[in-house]
Amino acid sequence: MGRVASTADYRRELAGLFGLKGKVAFLPGGYGGLGEAIAWGLALHGARVVVAGRSGEKAEALAAKLRAAKHEAHGLALDVRSVPEIRSAVDAVAAQCGTVDLLVNCTGVQREQPLAEVTEEAFDEVYAVNLKAAMFLGQAVARHQVAAQRGGKQLHLLSVRARLGLRGRGYSAYGATKGGLVMLVRQHAMELAPHGIQVNGIAPTVIVTEMARHWIENEATRRQILERIPLGRIGEPRDVVGAALFLAAPASDFVTGQVLYVDGGITASQ
């Protein structure tokens, strides 16, 4: 049975709901459009951010921008298609920073091919980045979080395609891997719950980023997107950052195994 909180307790607890001071956040894929926005959001709320990606130069460039703005940040090279590289990178972060409090997995790739033209090579690449990497990033970070005995958070970026098929486009590999990631989130959440570690996902629709530029600048596809979104606008990076901050912060300590759809109402209406 829970305790009855005093006014002083409420003030202290509520004031710290979104505080991340002293937390170490590891962001594979963190220099992409959404990853960079999330990195800034976490840093602005006090987290020490480690950005990782296939290009060590891009990762370090973003880390340098964060440091120039008086935030603690580091960059490192990581190809998430390699399980040994994943393990080595997570071990390096833990050794350098002392711990890994937050995993925010921003990695993802799409190779659009109609069903009749899907190649084994393309399907395997999408699987390796979107699902297999999530499995072993979660595992590597969990090993350190469990050993540290101080809880933690793991967050994976998905897509509304985890739940909805897409007419007229070749999304077999992408949809299958993002759908599989939903169950990976739930399973990891169950296995890590006894250790006080929460695992959740964020599933956006189209967001204004460089990756989505070809959709947004095309009048026909832009109109189709807007027609599907009940709130009547295309998502902005800040919409995803808000969700990420909630799921990374103490505010979500009683939330695990969930996928938050940041989609303007699409999945509620189709």
C-alpha positions in Angstrom: 0.0 0.0 0.0 1.4 3.4 -1.0 2.1 6.2 1.4 0.1 9.4 1.7 2.3 12.2 0.3 2.7 15.5 2.1 2.6 18.9 0.3 6.4 19.0 0.6 6.6 15.5 -1.0 4.4 16.5 -3.9 6.4 19.7 -4.6 9.7 17.7 -4.6 8.4 14.8 -6.7 6.5 16.9 -9.2 9.3 19.3 -9.7 11.6 16.5 -10.8 9.2 14.6 -13.1 11.2 15.6 -16.2 14.6 16.1 -14.8 17.5 14.2 -16.4 20.4 15.8 -14.6 23.3 13.3 -14.2 21.7 10.7 -16.5 23.8 9.2 -19.3 21.8 8.8 -22.5 23.1 6.6 -25.3 21.6 7.5 -28.8 22.5 5.1 -31.6 21.4 6.8 -34.8 21.4 10.1 -32.8 22.5 12.4 -35.6 19.6 11.7 -37.9 16.6 14.1 -38.2 14.7 12.9 -35.2 17.8 11.6 -33.3 19.4 15.1 -33.3 16.2 16.7 -32.1 15.9 14.1 -29.3 19.6 14.6 -28.4 19.0 18.3 -27.9 15.9 17.7 -25.9 17.6 15.3 -23.5 20.7 17.6 -23.2 18.5 20.6 -22.4 16.9 18.7 -19.6 20.3 17.8 -18.1 21.3 14.5 -19.6 24.9 13.7 -20.7 24.4 12.6 -24.3 26.4 10.0 -26.3 25.6 10.1 -30.0 26.6 7.1 -32.1 26.2 6.2 -35.7 27.9 4.7 -38.8 29.7 8.0 -39.4 31.8 8.8 -36.4 32.4 12.3 -37.9 28.7 13.1 -37.9 28.3 11.8 -34.4 31.2 13.9 -33.1 30.0 16.9 -35.1 26.7 16.9 -33.3 28.4 16.2 -29.9 30.6 19.3 -30.6 27.5 21.4 -31.2 26.0 20.2 -27.9 29.3 21.0 -26.1 29.4 24.4 -27.6 26.0 25.0 -26.1 27.4 24.0 -22.7 26.0 20.5 -22.6 28.0 17.3 -21.9 28.2 15.2 -25.0 30.3 12.7 -26.8 30.3 11.1 -30.3 31.4 7.7 -31.4 31.3 5.5 -34.5 29.0 2.5 -34.5 27.6 0.2 -37.2 24.6 -1.4 -35.6 24.6 -4.1 -38.2 27.5 -5.6 -36.2 26.7 -7.2 -32.8 30.3 -7.1 -31.7 30.4 -3.4 -32.4 27.2 -2.8 -30.5 28.7 -4.6 -27.4 32.0 -2.8 -27.7 30.3 0.6 -28.0 28.0 0.1 -25.0 31.0 -1.1 -23.0 32.9 1.9 -24.0 30.1 4.3 -23.0 29.7 2.6 -19.6 33.5 2.7 -19.0 33.8 6.4 -20.0 30.6 7.7 -18.4 30.3 5.2 -15.5 26.9 3.9 -16.5 24.2 3.9 -19.2 21.0 5.2 -17.8 19.0 5.7 -21.0 19.0 3.9 -24.3 17.2 5.9 -27.0 17.5 3.8 -30.2 17.0 6.1 -33.1 18.3 3.7 -35.8 16.2 2.7 -38.8 16.3 2.2 -42.5 13.8 1.6 -45.3 14.3 0.0 -48.7 11.0 0.4 -50.5 10.3 -2.5 -52.9 6.9 -3.8 -54.2 6.1 -7.3 -52.9 6.9 -9.0 -56.2 10.3 -7.2 -56.3 11.6 -7.6 -52.7 15.1 -8.9 -52.7 16.7 -11.0 -50.0 19.5 -8.5 -49.6 17.2 -5.5 -49.0 15.0 -7.4 -46.6 18.0 -8.7 -44.6 19.4 -5.1 -44.4 16.2 -3.7 -43.1 15.8 -6.5 -40.6 19.4 -6.1 -39.4 19.0 -2.4 -38.7 15.4 -2.1 -37.6 15.0 -5.3 -35.5 18.1 -7.3 -34.9 20.1 -4.2 -33.8 17.3 -3.2 -31.4 17.5 -6.7 -29.9 21.2 -6.5 -29.2 21.3 -2.8 -28.3 18.7 -3.6 -25.7 20.6 -6.6 -24.5 24.0 -4.8 -24.2 22.5 -1.8 -22.3 20.5 -4.1 -20.1 23.5 -6.0 -18.9 25.0 -2.8 -17.6 21.8 -1.5 -16.2 21.0 -4.7 -14.3 24.6 -4.9 -13.0 24.4 -1.3 -11.8 21.2 -2.0 -9.8 19.8 1.5 -10.3 17.1 0.9 -12.9 17.0 2.7 -16.2 15.1 3.4 -19.4 15.1 1.9 -22.9 13.3 3.6 -25.7 13.0 2.5 -29.4 11.7 4.6 -32.3 9.2 2.7 -34.4 6.6 4.0 -36.9 2.8 3.9 -37.4 3.8 1.1 -40.0 4.2 -1.1 -36.9 0.5 -1.2 -36.8 -0.8 -0.1 -40.3 -0.1 -1.5 -43.7 0.3 1.1 -46.5 -1.6 0.8 -49.8 0.2 1.3 -53.0 3.8 1.2 -51.6 6.4 -1.5 -51.0 6.7 -1.7 -47.3 7.0 -5.4 -46.6 10.3 -5.3 -44.9 9.8 -2.0 -43.1 6.3 -2.9 -41.7 7.4 -6.4 -40.7 10.4 -5.2 -38.8 8.6 -2.3 -37.1 5.8 -4.6 -36.1 8.3 -7.1 -34.7 9.8 -4.3 -32.7 6.5 -3.8 -30.9 6.7 -7.3 -29.5 10.4 -6.9 -28.7 9.6 -3.8 -26.6 6.9 -5.8 -24.7 9.1 -8.8 -24.1 12.1 -6.8 -23.0 9.8 -4.8 -20.7 8.6 -7.9 -19.0 12.1 -9.4 -18.5 13.6 -6.1 -17.2 10.7 -5.0 -15.0 12.0 -6.9 -12.0 15.1 -4.8 -12.3 13.2 -1.5 -12.3 14.0 -0.9 -16.0 11.3 0.4 -18.3 11.2 -0.3 -22.0 8.9 1.6 -24.4 8.5 2.7 -27.9 7.5 5.8 -29.9 5.8 5.4 -33.2 5.5 8.6 -35.3 3.8 9.1 -38.6 5.5 11.3 -41.2 7.6 14.0 -39.4 9.2 17.1 -41.0 12.7 15.9 -41.4 15.2 15.5 -44.3 14.2 11.9 -44.7 10.6 12.8 -45.3 11.3 15.7 -47.6 10.3 13.7 -50.8 6.9 13.0 -49.3 6.3 16.6 -48.0 7.5 18.5 -51.1 5.5 16.4 -53.5 2.0 18.0 -53.7 0.2 14.8 -54.2 1.8 12.8 -51.3 1.6 15.8 -49.0 -2.1 16.1 -49.7 -2.6 12.4 -49.0 -0.7 12.7 -45.7 -2.8 15.6 -44.5 -6.0 13.9 -45.5 -5.1 10.9 -43.3 -4.2 13.0 -40.2 -7.2 14.0 -38.0 -5.3 16.9 -36.4 -4.8 18.3 -39.8 -1.0 18.9 -39.9 2.2 17.1 -40.4 4.2 16.3 -37.3 7.2 18.3 -36.2 10.4 17.0 -34.5 9.3 18.6 -31.2 6.2 16.4 -31.2 8.5 13.3 -31.0 10.9 15.0 -28.6 8.1 15.6 -26.1 7.2 11.9 -26.1 10.8 10.9 -25.8 11.3 13.2 -22.8 8.3 11.7 -21.1 9.5 8.2 -21.6 13.1 9.0 -20.6 12.2 10.9 -17.5 10.9 9.9 -14.0 7.5 10.9 -15.2 7.1 7.5 -16.9 8.4 5.4 -14.1 5.1 3.5 -14.0 4.9 3.0 -17.8 6.5 0.0 -19.5 5.9 -2.3 -22.5 4.0 0.5 -24.3 4.2 2.1 -27.7 3.1 5.8 -27.9 1.8 6.6 -31.3 2.7 10.2 -32.2 0.5 10.4 -35.3 -2.1 13.1 -35.1 -4.8 10.5 -34.6 -4.1 8.2 -37.6 -4.1 5.0 -35.7 -7.3 6.0 -33.9 -9.1 6.5 -37.1 -8.1 3.7 -39.5 
